[in-house]
Amino acid sequence: KIFSISATQWESDKPDESERQIHYKFSSKLSPVGGEVTGIQLKSPMPNKKGWIIEEVMELQGVLLADFFTPRIRYQIEDL
């Protein structure tokens, strides 16, 4: 395996937002030292209601210089 991923179920405290926790683990085949990522994803509908926006904040462990940055990724998933 190059990496493994796990995620909790989407949970919602607000009508239009859901949140879940994620965990990735990389093998040394993908990264020389391996490494892990834990994070939170926040899902909300696009303004036109024809897709989702997923914002992800990651915390890296076992990755070179990981203490110096926090990756933030925004996915936009649209129904075409």
PyMOL Python script that loads the backbone (N, CA, C, O; Angstrom):
from pymol import cmd

cmd.read_pdbstr("""\
ATOM      1  N   LYS A   1       0.832  -1.194   0.000  1.00  0.00           N
ATOM      2  CA  LYS A   1       0.000   0.000   0.000  1.00  0.00           C
ATOM      3  C   LYS A   1       0.872   1.252   0.000  1.00  0.00           C
ATOM      4  O   LYS A   1       1.868   1.325   0.721  1.00  0.00           O
ATOM      5  N   ILE A   2       0.495   2.226  -0.805  1.00  0.00           N
ATOM      6  CA  ILE A   2       1.220   3.490  -0.824  1.00  0.00           C
ATOM      7  C   ILE A   2       0.711   4.395   0.289  1.00  0.00           C
ATOM      8  O   ILE A   2       1.498   5.089   0.933  1.00  0.00           O
ATOM      9  N   PHE A   3      -0.598   4.394   0.522  1.00  0.00           N
ATOM     10  CA  PHE A   3      -1.149   5.159   1.634  1.00  0.00           C
ATOM     11  C   PHE A   3      -2.478   4.553   2.045  1.00  0.00           C
ATOM     12  O   PHE A   3      -3.108   3.823   1.281  1.00  0.00           O
ATOM     13  N   SER A   4      -2.892   4.865   3.259  1.00  0.00           N
ATOM     14  CA  SER A   4      -4.211   4.444   3.735  1.00  0.00           C
ATOM     15  C   SER A   4      -4.951   5.689   4.205  1.00  0.00           C
ATOM     16  O   SER A   4      -4.344   6.673   4.629  1.00  0.00           O
ATOM     17  N   ILE A   5      -6.250   5.624   4.121  1.00  0.00           N
ATOM     18  CA  ILE A   5      -7.076   6.766   4.505  1.00  0.00           C
ATOM     19  C   ILE A   5      -8.276   6.267   5.306  1.00  0.00           C
ATOM     20  O   ILE A   5      -8.841   5.210   5.022  1.00  0.00           O
ATOM     21  N   SER A   6      -8.643   7.045   6.297  1.00  0.00           N
ATOM     22  CA  SER A   6      -9.867   6.765   7.048  1.00  0.00           C
ATOM     23  C   SER A   6     -10.546   8.094   7.354  1.00  0.00           C
ATOM     24  O   SER A   6      -9.899   9.138   7.437  1.00  0.00           O
ATOM     25  N   ALA A   7     -11.850   8.034   7.517  1.00  0.00           N
ATOM     26  CA  ALA A   7     -12.620   9.256   7.801  1.00  0.00           C
ATOM     27  C   ALA A   7     -13.818   8.894   8.654  1.00  0.00           C
ATOM     28  O   ALA A   7     -14.373   7.800   8.547  1.00  0.00           O
ATOM     29  N   THR A   8     -14.205   9.830   9.501  1.00  0.00           N
ATOM     30  CA  THR A   8     -15.423   9.645  10.279  1.00  0.00           C
ATOM     31  C   THR A   8     -16.626   9.982   9.393  1.00  0.00           C
ATOM     32  O   THR A   8     -16.461  10.506   8.291  1.00  0.00           O
ATOM     33  N   GLN A   9     -17.805   9.688   9.863  1.00  0.00           N
ATOM     34  CA  GLN A   9     -19.028  10.046   9.144  1.00  0.00           C
ATOM     35  C   GLN A   9     -19.221  11.561   9.202  1.00  0.00           C
ATOM     36  O   GLN A   9     -18.779  12.221  10.142  1.00  0.00           O
ATOM     37  N   TRP A  10     -19.883  12.096   8.189  1.00  0.00           N
ATOM     38  CA  TRP A  10     -20.224  13.518   8.205  1.00  0.00           C
ATOM     39  C   TRP A  10     -21.216  13.760   9.337  1.00  0.00           C
ATOM     40  O   TRP A  10     -22.191  13.023   9.484  1.00  0.00           O
ATOM     41  N   GLU A  11     -20.966  14.795  10.136  1.00  0.00           N
ATOM     42  CA  GLU A  11     -21.864  15.185  11.221  1.00  0.00           C
ATOM     43  C   GLU A  11     -22.234  16.647  11.028  1.00  0.00           C
ATOM     44  O   GLU A  11     -21.456  17.433  10.488  1.00  0.00           O
ATOM     45  N   SER A  12     -23.434  17.000  11.477  1.00  0.00           N
ATOM     46  CA  SER A  12     -23.896  18.362  11.239  1.00  0.00           C
ATOM     47  C   SER A  12     -24.462  18.996  12.502  1.00  0.00           C
ATOM     48  O   SER A  12     -25.293  18.409  13.195  1.00  0.00           O
ATOM     49  N   ASP A  13     -23.989  20.217  12.789  1.00  0.00           N
ATOM     50  CA  ASP A  13     -24.569  21.031  13.854  1.00  0.00           C
ATOM     51  C   ASP A  13     -25.426  22.143  13.263  1.00  0.00           C
ATOM     52  O   ASP A  13     -26.255  22.739  13.950  1.00  0.00           O
ATOM     53  N   LYS A  14     -25.214  22.411  11.981  1.00  0.00           N
ATOM     54  CA  LYS A  14     -25.944  23.462  11.278  1.00  0.00           C
ATOM     55  C   LYS A  14     -26.639  22.837  10.071  1.00  0.00           C
ATOM     56  O   LYS A  14     -26.167  21.825   9.553  1.00  0.00           O
ATOM     57  N   PRO A  15     -27.741  23.413   9.613  1.00  0.00           N
ATOM     58  CA  PRO A  15     -28.494  22.813   8.496  1.00  0.00           C
ATOM     59  C   PRO A  15     -27.693  22.650   7.202  1.00  0.00           C
ATOM     60  O   PRO A  15     -27.874  21.658   6.496  1.00  0.00           O
ATOM     61  N   ASP A  16     -26.811  23.601   6.876  1.00  0.00           N
ATOM     62  CA  ASP A  16     -26.113  23.558   5.600  1.00  0.00           C
ATOM     63  C   ASP A  16     -24.630  23.249   5.713  1.00  0.00           C
ATOM     64  O   ASP A  16     -23.897  23.437   4.742  1.00  0.00           O
ATOM     65  N   GLU A  17     -24.163  22.780   6.866  1.00  0.00           N
ATOM     66  CA  GLU A  17     -22.752  22.458   7.035  1.00  0.00           C
ATOM     67  C   GLU A  17     -22.583  21.103   7.698  1.00  0.00           C
ATOM     68  O   GLU A  17     -23.321  20.749   8.617  1.00  0.00           O
ATOM     69  N   SER A  18     -21.606  20.356   7.224  1.00  0.00           N
ATOM     70  CA  SER A  18     -21.255  19.080   7.832  1.00  0.00           C
ATOM     71  C   SER A  18     -19.750  19.054   8.034  1.00  0.00           C
ATOM     72  O   SER A  18     -19.007  19.733   7.325  1.00  0.00           O
ATOM     73  N   GLU A  19     -19.310  18.274   8.998  1.00  0.00           N
ATOM     74  CA  GLU A  19     -17.891  18.203   9.329  1.00  0.00           C
ATOM     75  C   GLU A  19     -17.505  16.761   9.594  1.00  0.00           C
ATOM     76  O   GLU A  19     -18.303  15.974  10.103  1.00  0.00           O
ATOM     77  N   ARG A  20     -16.260  16.420   9.240  1.00  0.00           N
ATOM     78  CA  ARG A  20     -15.726  15.094   9.565  1.00  0.00           C
ATOM     79  C   ARG A  20     -14.227  15.185   9.764  1.00  0.00           C
ATOM     80  O   ARG A  20     -13.582  16.140   9.331  1.00  0.00           O
ATOM     81  N   GLN A  21     -13.685  14.176  10.425  1.00  0.00           N
ATOM     82  CA  GLN A  21     -12.243  14.095  10.632  1.00  0.00           C
ATOM     83  C   GLN A  21     -11.673  13.081   9.653  1.00  0.00           C
ATOM     84  O   GLN A  21     -12.316  12.084   9.325  1.00  0.00           O
ATOM     85  N   ILE A  22     -10.459  13.351   9.192  1.00  0.00           N
ATOM     86  CA  ILE A  22      -9.797  12.450   8.257  1.00  0.00           C
ATOM     87  C   ILE A  22      -8.414  12.092   8.776  1.00  0.00           C
ATOM     88  O   ILE A  22      -7.838  12.801   9.601  1.00  0.00           O
ATOM     89  N   HIS A  23      -7.892  10.978   8.275  1.00  0.00           N
ATOM     90  CA  HIS A  23      -6.544  10.547   8.643  1.00  0.00           C
ATOM     91  C   HIS A  23      -5.935   9.825   7.443  1.00  0.00           C
ATOM     92  O   HIS A  23      -6.513   8.868   6.928  1.00  0.00           O
ATOM     93  N   TYR A  24      -4.761  10.290   7.000  1.00  0.00           N
ATOM     94  CA  TYR A  24      -4.007   9.633   5.944  1.00  0.00           C
ATOM     95  C   TYR A  24      -2.700   9.137   6.543  1.00  0.00           C
ATOM     96  O   TYR A  24      -2.124   9.787   7.415  1.00  0.00           O
ATOM     97  N   LYS A  25      -2.240   7.997   6.079  1.00  0.00           N
ATOM     98  CA  LYS A  25      -0.918   7.519   6.484  1.00  0.00           C
ATOM     99  C   LYS A  25      -0.171   7.114   5.217  1.00  0.00           C
ATOM    100  O   LYS A  25      -0.647   6.286   4.440  1.00  0.00           O
ATOM    101  N   PHE A  26       1.021   7.716   5.016  1.00  0.00           N
ATOM    102  CA  PHE A  26       1.824   7.463   3.825  1.00  0.00           C
ATOM    103  C   PHE A  26       2.893   6.432   4.121  1.00  0.00           C
ATOM    104  O   PHE A  26       3.491   6.442   5.197  1.00  0.00           O
ATOM    105  N   SER A  27       3.134   5.546   3.177  1.00  0.00           N
ATOM    106  CA  SER A  27       4.228   4.589   3.343  1.00  0.00           C
ATOM    107  C   SER A  27       5.525   5.233   2.863  1.00  0.00           C
ATOM    108  O   SER A  27       5.510   6.305   2.257  1.00  0.00           O
ATOM    109  N   SER A  28       6.630   4.578   3.134  1.00  0.00           N
ATOM    110  CA  SER A  28       7.927   5.109   2.709  1.00  0.00           C
ATOM    111  C   SER A  28       8.096   4.999   1.191  1.00  0.00           C
ATOM    112  O   SER A  28       9.055   5.544   0.646  1.00  0.00           O
ATOM    113  N   LYS A  29       7.191   4.309   0.501  1.00  0.00           N
ATOM    114  CA  LYS A  29       7.242   4.261  -0.967  1.00  0.00           C
ATOM    115  C   LYS A  29       6.828   5.604  -1.568  1.00  0.00           C
ATOM    116  O   LYS A  29       7.292   5.971  -2.648  1.00  0.00           O
ATOM    117  N   LEU A  30       5.967   6.329  -0.881  1.00  0.00           N
ATOM    118  CA  LEU A  30       5.487   7.621  -1.364  1.00  0.00           C
ATOM    119  C   LEU A  30       6.344   8.769  -0.837  1.00  0.00           C
ATOM    120  O   LEU A  30       6.595   9.745  -1.545  1.00  0.00           O
ATOM    121  N   SER A  31       6.785   8.644   0.401  1.00  0.00           N
ATOM    122  CA  SER A  31       7.616   9.667   1.032  1.00  0.00           C
ATOM    123  C   SER A  31       8.784   8.954   1.695  1.00  0.00           C
ATOM    124  O   SER A  31       8.575   7.924   2.336  1.00  0.00           O
ATOM    125  N   PRO A  32      10.000   9.458   1.567  1.00  0.00           N
ATOM    126  CA  PRO A  32      11.169   8.757   2.120  1.00  0.00           C
ATOM    127  C   PRO A  32      11.051   8.431   3.606  1.00  0.00           C
ATOM    128  O   PRO A  32      11.611   7.436   4.065  1.00  0.00           O
ATOM    129  N   VAL A  33      10.335   9.253   4.358  1.00  0.00           N
ATOM    130  CA  VAL A  33      10.215   9.017   5.803  1.00  0.00           C
ATOM    131  C   VAL A  33       8.809   8.590   6.202  1.00  0.00           C
ATOM    132  O   VAL A  33       8.527   8.452   7.392  1.00  0.00           O
ATOM    133  N   GLY A  34       7.923   8.378   5.238  1.00  0.00           N
ATOM    134  CA  GLY A  34       6.541   8.073   5.566  1.00  0.00           C
ATOM    135  C   GLY A  34       5.852   9.346   6.016  1.00  0.00           C
ATOM    136  O   GLY A  34       6.155  10.422   5.501  1.00  0.00           O
ATOM    137  N   GLY A  35       4.951   9.252   6.944  1.00  0.00           N
ATOM    138  CA  GLY A  35       4.284  10.435   7.471  1.00  0.00           C
ATOM    139  C   GLY A  35       2.799  10.211   7.619  1.00  0.00           C
ATOM    140  O   GLY A  35       2.236   9.253   7.087  1.00  0.00           O
ATOM    141  N   GLU A  36       2.176  11.112   8.350  1.00  0.00           N
ATOM    142  CA  GLU A  36       0.740  11.030   8.597  1.00  0.00           C
ATOM    143  C   GLU A  36       0.116  12.405   8.487  1.00  0.00           C
ATOM    144  O   GLU A  36       0.770  13.426   8.699  1.00  0.00           O
ATOM    145  N   VAL A  37      -1.152  12.409   8.156  1.00  0.00           N
ATOM    146  CA  VAL A  37      -1.925  13.638   8.071  1.00  0.00           C
ATOM    147  C   VAL A  37      -3.224  13.416   8.834  1.00  0.00           C
ATOM    148  O   VAL A  37      -3.917  12.422   8.616  1.00  0.00           O
ATOM    149  N   THR A  38      -3.549  14.339   9.725  1.00  0.00           N
ATOM    150  CA  THR A  38      -4.874  14.353  10.331  1.00  0.00           C
ATOM    151  C   THR A  38      -5.488  15.697   9.964  1.00  0.00           C
ATOM    152  O   THR A  38      -4.787  16.695   9.803  1.00  0.00           O
ATOM    153  N   GLY A  39      -6.774  15.701   9.840  1.00  0.00           N
ATOM    154  CA  GLY A  39      -7.401  16.954   9.453  1.00  0.00           C
ATOM    155  C   GLY A  39      -8.897  16.951   9.662  1.00  0.00           C
ATOM    156  O   GLY A  39      -9.503  15.964  10.082  1.00  0.00           O
ATOM    157  N   ILE A  40      -9.458  18.087   9.354  1.00  0.00           N
ATOM    158  CA  ILE A  40     -10.901  18.290   9.447  1.00  0.00           C
ATOM    159  C   ILE A  40     -11.390  18.790   8.103  1.00  0.00           C
ATOM    160  O   ILE A  40     -10.778  19.674   7.503  1.00  0.00           O
ATOM    161  N   GLN A  41     -12.493  18.227   7.627  1.00  0.00           N
ATOM    162  CA  GLN A  41     -13.137  18.697   6.410  1.00  0.00           C
ATOM    163  C   GLN A  41     -14.487  19.301   6.778  1.00  0.00           C
ATOM    164  O   GLN A  41     -15.242  18.735   7.569  1.00  0.00           O
ATOM    165  N   LEU A  42     -14.776  20.456   6.192  1.00  0.00           N
ATOM    166  CA  LEU A  42     -16.054  21.132   6.381  1.00  0.00           C
ATOM    167  C   LEU A  42     -16.742  21.184   5.026  1.00  0.00           C
ATOM    168  O   LEU A  42     -16.181  21.704   4.062  1.00  0.00           O
ATOM    169  N   LYS A  43     -17.959  20.647   4.951  1.00  0.00           N
ATOM    170  CA  LYS A  43     -18.702  20.573   3.694  1.00  0.00           C
ATOM    171  C   LYS A  43     -19.911  21.484   3.763  1.00  0.00           C
ATOM    172  O   LYS A  43     -20.673  21.445   4.729  1.00  0.00           O
ATOM    173  N   SER A  44     -20.089  22.317   2.723  1.00  0.00           N
ATOM    174  CA  SER A  44     -21.260  23.188   2.634  1.00  0.00           C
ATOM    175  C   SER A  44     -21.707  23.257   1.174  1.00  0.00           C
ATOM    176  O   SER A  44     -20.894  23.079   0.268  1.00  0.00           O
ATOM    177  N   PRO A  45     -22.996  23.515   0.943  1.00  0.00           N
ATOM    178  CA  PRO A  45     -23.465  23.580  -0.439  1.00  0.00           C
ATOM    179  C   PRO A  45     -22.957  24.841  -1.137  1.00  0.00           C
ATOM    180  O   PRO A  45     -22.736  25.874  -0.504  1.00  0.00           O
ATOM    181  N   MET A  46     -22.777  24.734  -2.451  1.00  0.00           N
ATOM    182  CA  MET A  46     -22.415  25.908  -3.242  1.00  0.00           C
ATOM    183  C   MET A  46     -23.592  26.870  -3.242  1.00  0.00           C
ATOM    184  O   MET A  46     -24.728  26.440  -3.042  1.00  0.00           O
ATOM    185  N   PRO A  47     -23.355  28.157  -3.460  1.00  0.00           N
ATOM    186  CA  PRO A  47     -24.449  29.133  -3.448  1.00  0.00           C
ATOM    187  C   PRO A  47     -25.598  28.789  -4.415  1.00  0.00           C
ATOM    188  O   PRO A  47     -26.758  29.088  -4.133  1.00  0.00           O
ATOM    189  N   ASN A  48     -25.268  28.163  -5.552  1.00  0.00           N
ATOM    190  CA  ASN A  48     -26.318  27.801  -6.510  1.00  0.00           C
ATOM    191  C   ASN A  48     -26.958  26.447  -6.208  1.00  0.00           C
ATOM    192  O   ASN A  48     -27.833  25.991  -6.944  1.00  0.00           O
ATOM    193  N   LYS A  49     -26.518  25.806  -5.124  1.00  0.00           N
ATOM    194  CA  LYS A  49     -27.043  24.508  -4.669  1.00  0.00           C
ATOM    195  C   LYS A  49     -26.806  23.372  -5.667  1.00  0.00           C
ATOM    196  O   LYS A  49     -27.476  22.342  -5.596  1.00  0.00           O
ATOM    197  N   LYS A  50     -25.864  23.547  -6.592  1.00  0.00           N
ATOM    198  CA  LYS A  50     -25.581  22.508  -7.584  1.00  0.00           C
ATOM    199  C   LYS A  50     -24.225  21.844  -7.342  1.00  0.00           C
ATOM    200  O   LYS A  50     -23.559  21.417  -8.284  1.00  0.00           O
ATOM    201  N   GLY A  51     -23.836  21.763  -6.111  1.00  0.00           N
ATOM    202  CA  GLY A  51     -22.574  21.133  -5.773  1.00  0.00           C
ATOM    203  C   GLY A  51     -22.194  21.431  -4.333  1.00  0.00           C
ATOM    204  O   GLY A  51     -22.981  21.974  -3.558  1.00  0.00           O
ATOM    205  N   TRP A  52     -20.968  21.061  -4.000  1.00  0.00           N
ATOM    206  CA  TRP A  52     -20.462  21.200  -2.634  1.00  0.00           C
ATOM    207  C   TRP A  52     -19.117  21.912  -2.628  1.00  0.00           C
ATOM    208  O   TRP A  52     -18.345  21.817  -3.582  1.00  0.00           O
ATOM    209  N   ILE A  53     -18.852  22.612  -1.565  1.00  0.00           N
ATOM    210  CA  ILE A  53     -17.532  23.161  -1.281  1.00  0.00           C
ATOM    211  C   ILE A  53     -17.023  22.420  -0.049  1.00  0.00           C
ATOM    212  O   ILE A  53     -17.690  22.377   0.985  1.00  0.00           O
ATOM    213  N   ILE A  54     -15.841  21.844  -0.174  1.00  0.00           N
ATOM    214  CA  ILE A  54     -15.222  21.138   0.949  1.00  0.00           C
ATOM    215  C   ILE A  54     -13.915  21.845   1.274  1.00  0.00           C
ATOM    216  O   ILE A  54     -13.022  21.950   0.432  1.00  0.00           O
ATOM    217  N   GLU A  55     -13.818  22.323   2.498  1.00  0.00           N
ATOM    218  CA  GLU A  55     -12.603  22.980   2.964  1.00  0.00           C
ATOM    219  C   GLU A  55     -11.911  22.056   3.954  1.00  0.00           C
ATOM    220  O   GLU A  55     -12.533  21.545   4.886  1.00  0.00           O
ATOM    221  N   GLU A  56     -10.623  21.851   3.741  1.00  0.00           N
ATOM    222  CA  GLU A  56      -9.861  20.898   4.544  1.00  0.00           C
ATOM    223  C   GLU A  56      -8.653  21.599   5.173  1.00  0.00           C
ATOM    224  O   GLU A  56      -7.911  22.308   4.493  1.00  0.00           O
ATOM    225  N   VAL A  57      -8.468  21.392   6.467  1.00  0.00           N
ATOM    226  CA  VAL A  57      -7.305  21.904   7.191  1.00  0.00           C
ATOM    227  C   VAL A  57      -6.545  20.681   7.694  1.00  0.00           C
ATOM    228  O   VAL A  57      -7.106  19.817   8.366  1.00  0.00           O
ATOM    229  N   MET A  58      -5.244  20.625   7.351  1.00  0.00           N
ATOM    230  CA  MET A  58      -4.440  19.447   7.664  1.00  0.00           C
ATOM    231  C   MET A  58      -3.369  19.744   8.705  1.00  0.00           C
ATOM    232  O   MET A  58      -2.847  20.855   8.797  1.00  0.00           O
ATOM    233  N   GLU A  59      -3.065  18.729   9.472  1.00  0.00           N
ATOM    234  CA  GLU A  59      -1.923  18.764  10.395  1.00  0.00           C
ATOM    235  C   GLU A  59      -1.023  17.607  10.010  1.00  0.00           C
ATOM    236  O   GLU A  59      -1.468  16.460   9.960  1.00  0.00           O
ATOM    237  N   LEU A  60       0.234  17.897   9.740  1.00  0.00           N
ATOM    238  CA  LEU A  60       1.184  16.891   9.275  1.00  0.00           C
ATOM    239  C   LEU A  60       2.043  16.388  10.424  1.00  0.00           C
ATOM    240  O   LEU A  60       2.446  17.165  11.290  1.00  0.00           O
ATOM    241  N   GLN A  61       2.323  15.091  10.430  1.00  0.00           N
ATOM    242  CA  GLN A  61       3.222  14.490  11.410  1.00  0.00           C
ATOM    243  C   GLN A  61       4.236  13.642  10.666  1.00  0.00           C
ATOM    244  O   GLN A  61       3.888  12.924   9.728  1.00  0.00           O
ATOM    245  N   GLY A  62       5.479  13.724  11.081  1.00  0.00           N
ATOM    246  CA  GLY A  62       6.534  12.924  10.473  1.00  0.00           C
ATOM    247  C   GLY A  62       6.914  13.393   9.079  1.00  0.00           C
ATOM    248  O   GLY A  62       7.478  12.623   8.301  1.00  0.00           O
ATOM    249  N   VAL A  63       6.615  14.637   8.752  1.00  0.00           N
ATOM    250  CA  VAL A  63       6.941  15.211   7.447  1.00  0.00           C
ATOM    251  C   VAL A  63       7.931  16.348   7.675  1.00  0.00           C
ATOM    252  O   VAL A  63       7.745  17.168   8.574  1.00  0.00           O
ATOM    253  N   LEU A  64       8.971  16.395   6.868  1.00  0.00           N
ATOM    254  CA  LEU A  64      10.009  17.402   7.009  1.00  0.00           C
ATOM    255  C   LEU A  64       9.421  18.811   7.020  1.00  0.00           C
ATOM    256  O   LEU A  64       8.635  19.161   6.139  1.00  0.00           O
ATOM    257  N   LEU A  65       9.794  19.617   8.003  1.00  0.00           N
ATOM    258  CA  LEU A  65       9.373  21.017   8.168  1.00  0.00           C
ATOM    259  C   LEU A  65       7.866  21.177   8.407  1.00  0.00           C
ATOM    260  O   LEU A  65       7.328  22.264   8.199  1.00  0.00           O
ATOM    261  N   ALA A  66       7.192  20.135   8.833  1.00  0.00           N
ATOM    262  CA  ALA A  66       5.736  20.188   9.027  1.00  0.00           C
ATOM    263  C   ALA A  66       5.316  21.190  10.100  1.00  0.00           C
ATOM    264  O   ALA A  66       4.177  21.656  10.092  1.00  0.00           O
ATOM    265  N   ASP A  67       6.204  21.525  11.010  1.00  0.00           N
ATOM    266  CA  ASP A  67       5.860  22.486  12.064  1.00  0.00           C
ATOM    267  C   ASP A  67       5.732  23.908  11.537  1.00  0.00           C
ATOM    268  O   ASP A  67       5.245  24.787  12.248  1.00  0.00           O
ATOM    269  N   PHE A  68       6.159  24.146  10.305  1.00  0.00           N
ATOM    270  CA  PHE A  68       6.204  25.498   9.768  1.00  0.00           C
ATOM    271  C   PHE A  68       5.039  25.858   8.845  1.00  0.00           C
ATOM    272  O   PHE A  68       4.960  26.995   8.381  1.00  0.00           O
ATOM    273  N   PHE A  69       4.141  24.925   8.572  1.00  0.00           N
ATOM    274  CA  PHE A  69       3.006  25.242   7.715  1.00  0.00           C
ATOM    275  C   PHE A  69       1.812  24.343   8.016  1.00  0.00           C
ATOM    276  O   PHE A  69       1.962  23.236   8.535  1.00  0.00           O
ATOM    277  N   THR A  70       0.633  24.839   7.682  1.00  0.00           N
ATOM    278  CA  THR A  70      -0.617  24.101   7.821  1.00  0.00           C
ATOM    279  C   THR A  70      -1.336  24.143   6.474  1.00  0.00           C
ATOM    280  O   THR A  70      -1.882  25.181   6.099  1.00  0.00           O
ATOM    281  N   PRO A  71      -1.342  23.034   5.748  1.00  0.00           N
ATOM    282  CA  PRO A  71      -2.023  23.041   4.453  1.00  0.00           C
ATOM    283  C   PRO A  71      -3.540  23.239   4.611  1.00  0.00           C
ATOM    284  O   PRO A  71      -4.175  22.646   5.483  1.00  0.00           O
ATOM    285  N   ARG A  72      -4.083  24.074   3.756  1.00  0.00           N
ATOM    286  CA  ARG A  72      -5.524  24.310   3.684  1.00  0.00           C
ATOM    287  C   ARG A  72      -5.914  24.118   2.228  1.00  0.00           C
ATOM    288  O   ARG A  72      -5.364  24.763   1.335  1.00  0.00           O
ATOM    289  N   ILE A  73      -6.860  23.233   2.001  1.00  0.00           N
ATOM    290  CA  ILE A  73      -7.281  22.901   0.642  1.00  0.00           C
ATOM    291  C   ILE A  73      -8.775  23.152   0.514  1.00  0.00           C
ATOM    292  O   ILE A  73      -9.544  22.890   1.439  1.00  0.00           O
ATOM    293  N   ARG A  74      -9.169  23.657  -0.630  1.00  0.00           N
ATOM    294  CA  ARG A  74     -10.584  23.903  -0.902  1.00  0.00           C
ATOM    295  C   ARG A  74     -10.950  23.160  -2.174  1.00  0.00           C
ATOM    296  O   ARG A  74     -10.382  23.408  -3.238  1.00  0.00           O
ATOM    297  N   TYR A  75     -11.903  22.245  -2.056  1.00  0.00           N
ATOM    298  CA  TYR A  75     -12.417  21.495  -3.199  1.00  0.00           C
ATOM    299  C   TYR A  75     -13.761  22.080  -3.576  1.00  0.00           C
ATOM    300  O   TYR A  75     -14.556  22.440  -2.707  1.00  0.00           O
ATOM    301  N   GLN A  76     -14.015  22.175  -4.857  1.00  0.00           N
ATOM    302  CA  GLN A  76     -15.330  22.613  -5.335  1.00  0.00           C
ATOM    303  C   GLN A  76     -15.852  21.493  -6.236  1.00  0.00           C
ATOM    304  O   GLN A  76     -15.281  21.225  -7.294  1.00  0.00           O
ATOM    305  N   ILE A  77     -16.924  20.847  -5.819  1.00  0.00           N
ATOM    306  CA  ILE A  77     -17.490  19.720  -6.533  1.00  0.00           C
ATOM    307  C   ILE A  77     -18.825  20.170  -7.123  1.00  0.00           C
ATOM    308  O   ILE A  77     -19.773  20.475  -6.400  1.00  0.00           O
ATOM    309  N   GLU A  78     -18.873  20.203  -8.457  1.00  0.00           N
ATOM    310  CA  GLU A  78     -20.051  20.721  -9.129  1.00  0.00           C
ATOM    311  C   GLU A  78     -20.777  19.643  -9.924  1.00  0.00           C
ATOM    312  O   GLU A  78     -20.146  18.746 -10.483  1.00  0.00           O
ATOM    313  N   ASP A  79     -22.072  19.728  -9.972  1.00  0.00           N
ATOM    314  CA  ASP A  79     -22.895  18.876 -10.826  1.00  0.00           C
ATOM    315  C   ASP A  79     -22.986  19.556 -12.182  1.00  0.00           C
ATOM    316  O   ASP A  79     -23.619  20.603 -12.318  1.00  0.00           O
ATOM    317  N   LEU A  80     -22.354  18.960 -13.182  1.00  0.00           N
ATOM    318  CA  LEU A  80     -22.356  19.560 -14.512  1.00  0.00           C
ATOM    319  C   LEU A  80     -23.473  18.982 -15.334  1.00  0.00           C
ATOM    320  O   LEU A  80     -23.645  19.359 -16.493  1.00  0.00           O
TER     321      LEU A  80
END
""", "prot")
cmd.dss("prot")
cmd.show_as("cartoon", "prot")
cmd.util.cbc("prot")
cmd.orient("prot")
